[in-house]
Amino acid sequence: MGLFDFFDLTHDIAIDLGTANILIVYKNKVVVDEPSIVAIDRATNKVIAVGKRAMQMHEKTHENIRTIRPLKDGVIADFEAAESMMREMIKMLYPKKRWFTPSYKMVICIPSGITEVEKKAVFNSAEAAGAKERYLIHEPMAAALGIGIDVSEPVGNMIIDIGGGTTEIAVIALMGIVCDQSIRVAGDEFTNNIINYLRREHNILIGERTAENIKINVGAALTELENPPEDYYVNGRDLMTGIPKQVTVNYAEIAHCLDKSISKIEEAVLKALEITPPELAADIYRTGIYLTGGGALLRGLDKRIAAKTKLKVQVAEDPLRAVVRGTGIALQNIPKYPFLMDK
C-alpha cells in the first residue's frame, strides 16, 4: 500500500487561504498552519522563506530582502508572491523529497464578498501551484460545516467569521447563503488600531508583530472582564527621543482602542439580521449566533455581540481551524455540495 501511495499522482488538499494564516488539510489532518507571508531575495527574485520563518524576518530585513504579505482584505493582492507562497506551503506536506510533482485536487476557501476578478485570481494561483481540479467555497459555509452544522436542513443558522482581512456574516439554510454581509474590518484592522493608539497615547512606535502579540495577550472587546489578563509590557521606539523604551498596557486600554472597529462589526451583524427572512430570523432566535475565526478569541466579544443583538452567541470550539475543517469536509464530499464553485 505504501508503494501505491508513493506513486499516487493526484492528491486531494483543502486550503484556507487566509490574509493572516494559511492552513492546509491533507489526508484529513491539518498539516500546514503558517502565517501568510513570503520572504524574497530582491536580486534574484527567489523565495528565501515562507510562513513562520518569513514572519521572523518581517520588519527586520535589510535592503536585499523584502517580505510580502500576498493577501490583503481576504483576496490576492500580489499574484506572483501568492503563487510562490502556495507552491512552497504545499511542499511542506511532504517531509521527504519526492521524485515527481503530483497534481492536486484543491478546495480553496474565499470570502463571500469576493468579486469575479478576485475569484479568477484565486483560480489562476491554484492552477499555477499545480491544481488539476479547483473548487472554491465561501468562508461562512466552510465555517458552518467545520463546526458541525447540517447545512442541508431548512433551518437558519447565523455564522460570524472574523478573519485577518475580512469579517464574514452569513445566514445559511438549505445548502446556500440566504443573506450575507462582508466587511473589510477584522484582525488586521485591530492590529492597526493598536499601533495608532500606542503612537498617540504612549508616544511609542511599534511594529505589526508587536501589535499582534498585544492583541493575543491583552486584546479585549469589553473594558470590564470577569477574568482579566495581566498587564503587558511593550517594547518600542520613543517618538520624541528615538531611543528604545518600554511601556505597560492593559486590556481596558486595548478594548477602548478597538471600540470603533468592533462597532462596525456590530452594525454589519444588525444589517444582516435586518435583511434575514422572518422564518429564518425565528430559527436564529432559537439557535443563536456562532463565532469563528481568530477574531472570535478576542476576550468578551461574544458577550458584547450578545448584548447588542439580545441573542445567544457562542464561540466555536477551536475557532481558528473551523473554516479549514469545513473546507476539508467539502473536499471529501464534492458531489454532495452544489455550492462549490469550479469556474
DANORRA-V657571 format. One record per run of one state. SS is the DSSP state (@ for helix, = for strand, . for the rest). FROM is the first residue (numbers start at 0). LEN is the number of residues. If there is no record, write none. Layout:
SS&FROM&LEN ; SS&FROM&LEN
This chain:
.&0&1 ; @&1&5 ; .&6&3 ; =&9&8 ; .&17&3 ; =&20&6 ; .&26&2 ; =&28&7 ; .&35&2 ; =&37&4 ; .&41&5 ; =&46&4 ; .&50&1 ; @&51&6 ; .&57&7 ; =&64&4 ; .&68&2 ; =&70&2 ; .&72&2 ; =&74&2 ; .&76&2 ; @&78&13 ; .&91&11 ; =&102&8 ; .&110&5 ; @&115&13 ; .&128&2 ; =&130&8 ; @&138&8 ; .&146&10 ; =&156&6 ; .&162&4 ; =&166&7 ; .&173&2 ; =&175&8 ; .&183&3 ; @&186&15 ; .&201&2 ; =&203&2 ; .&205&2 ; @&207&11 ; .&218&1 ; =&219&1 ; .&220&11 ; =&231&7 ; .&238&5 ; =&243&6 ; .&249&1 ; @&250&24 ; .&274&3 ; @&277&10 ; .&287&1 ; =&288&4 ; .&292&1 ; @&293&4 ; .&297&1 ; =&298&1 ; .&299&1 ; @&300&9 ; .&309&3 ; =&312&3 ; .&315&3 ; @&318&14 ; .&332&1 ; @&333&3 ; .&336&4 ; =&340&1 ; .&341&2
